[in-house]
Amino acid sequence: MIQTADRLRKLPPYLFAEIDRKKREVRARGVDVIDLGIGDPDLPTPPHIIRALQQAAEKPEHHRYPSYEGMPAFRQAVADWYARRFGVTLDPDTEVLTLIGSKEGTAHMPLAFVNPGDVVLVPDPGYPVYAAGTWFAGGECHFMPLRRPNGFLPDLGAIPPDVARRAKLMYLNYPNNPTAAVASPAFFEKVVEFARRYDVIVCHDAMYSELRFDDYVPPSFLSTPGAREVGVEFHSLSKTYSMTGWRLGFCVGRREAVAGLGKVKTNVDSGAFQAIQEAGVAALEGPQDIPERYRKTYQERRDITVQGLRKLGWEVDVPKAAFFVWAPVPNGNDSRAFATRLLEEAGVVVTPGIGFGPSGEGFYRIALTIRADRIAEAMERLQELAW
Ligand SMILES: *Cc1c(COP(=O)(O)O)cnc(C)c1O
C-alpha cells in the first residue's frame, strides 16, 4: 500500500467532504437542495473580458512559456490599478508578481520564508490555505482567534512575545472570509508596528476588497504608512470579476518578499497563460459597470438574508463587504448539528463555522453566491421549521 507523506496526514479532516456527502444523500431522496455553502461567484465573467481572452488566445506568442514573474503589461495594469484605487505607487518590475490565482501565492509563501520549527501567525477561523501552506513548509501555526467582541480582528497583544519572536509570517484577510469583518486603517497601523517590532512579514489577503456594500470602501493594507516595508498583499480577479476558474492573481508589496515568492514559483511552475493575463488587463482597465452591478446584486442578496434571519429573531450583523453572512448559531453552539438540521429538515446548506477553525464554532456562514429568489425560498423554509 502506498504511504502518503506525513505532511498530508497532518492536514485536518476536510469537514466540507462530510457536508458534500450529506448533500448528495439528501438530494438522492429527491429534495430540492438550496446550497448557501459555496463561496464561488455564480455571476458570469463580463463579456468584454471573455472577448479579450478569445483574441489573445489566437496570438502565437502566447502559446509559448510565459515569463516567470508575469507579463509586463499585466504587472503594469496592476500597478496602475493600485495607484487609482488605493493611492499606492508600486514598481511593476520589483513589487508586483503575477500568480496563478492568489491561493497559489498564499500557499507558496511559507516555502520562501519559513524554516522547520518557525512560527506563522494564522487567523482562526480562516481560509484553510494559510495553515496548510505553513505545515507543508514544516512551520508551526500559532492560531490567532478572531472573536466577535473584537470585531473579528486578532488581538495582537495576546500573542505571547516568545511566539512572536519566532514568527516569520502573519496572515491577515480583510474583508474577511468567513466572518465578513472589515479592518480599519488604525488596526493596520497596529499591525505595522507589531511587524516591525518582531520582524514579521505581513501577508494580507485582500481578495474581497472590491466586493463592498453601501458606502463602505475597504482600505489596502499597503496604504498604511510603513506597510510596504513589512508586508505584501495578495489579490486576484477571481471574486471581483467572477473569474475563479481563470486562475489569475497577484502579490504586491515588499520587494524582498515578492522576490522570495517569485523564486519559489520559478522552481515549481512556469507562470500564468499570457492570454489570460491579457484578459486580466482588460478586466482591470476596462469598464467597471458590470462589477459595480454585481456588487448591487450581492447587496440585494445580503439584505434578503439579513431580513430573513432577523424575522426568525436570530442575531446577525450586517456585512459591509465580501459575499458572506456570518452569524451566531441560534439557541446553541454546535454549528455542525445546526447545519445538519437545516440540511435534513429544510434542504438548506449552510457552512458550520467550525469548518474554518475551532474559534469558528458557534457560528455559521451563508454564501451570497446564489440567486435572490433561491435565498428568499431558503429563508421561507427556515420560517416553517419549529425553532
Ligand atoms: C476565494 C478566496 C481565495 C482564492 O482566490 P484565488 O485567487 O481564486 O486563488 C483566497 N483567499 C480567500 C480568503 C478567498 O475567499
The ligand as a MOL file (V3000), in Angstrom:
LIG
                    3D

  0  0  0     0  0            999 V3000
M  V30 BEGIN CTAB
M  V30 COUNTS 15 15 0 0 0
M  V30 BEGIN ATOM
M  V30 1 C -11.6270 32.7430 -2.7830 0
M  V30 2 C -10.5020 33.0510 -1.8560 0
M  V30 3 C -9.1820 32.9690 -2.2890 0
M  V30 4 C -8.7920 32.2880 -3.5870 0
M  V30 5 O -8.5820 33.1350 -4.5830 0
M  V30 6 P -7.9940 32.7000 -5.9880 0
M  V30 7 O -7.3950 33.9330 -6.4910 0
M  V30 8 O -9.1440 32.2060 -6.7940 0
M  V30 9 O -6.9810 31.6330 -5.7650 0
M  V30 10 C -8.1740 33.4340 -1.4540 0
M  V30 11 N -8.4530 33.9130 -0.2310 0
M  V30 12 C -9.7030 33.9570 0.2310 0
M  V30 13 C -9.9430 34.4810 1.5990 0
M  V30 14 C -10.7680 33.5150 -0.5570 0
M  V30 15 O -12.0000 33.5230 -0.0560 0
M  V30 END ATOM
M  V30 BEGIN BOND
M  V30 1 1 1 2
M  V30 2 1 2 3
M  V30 3 2 2 14
M  V30 4 1 3 4
M  V30 5 2 3 10
M  V30 6 1 4 5
M  V30 7 1 5 6
M  V30 8 2 6 7
M  V30 9 1 6 8
M  V30 10 1 6 9
M  V30 11 1 10 11
M  V30 12 2 11 12
M  V30 13 1 12 13
M  V30 14 1 12 14
M  V30 15 1 14 15
M  V30 END BOND
M  V30 END CTAB
M  END
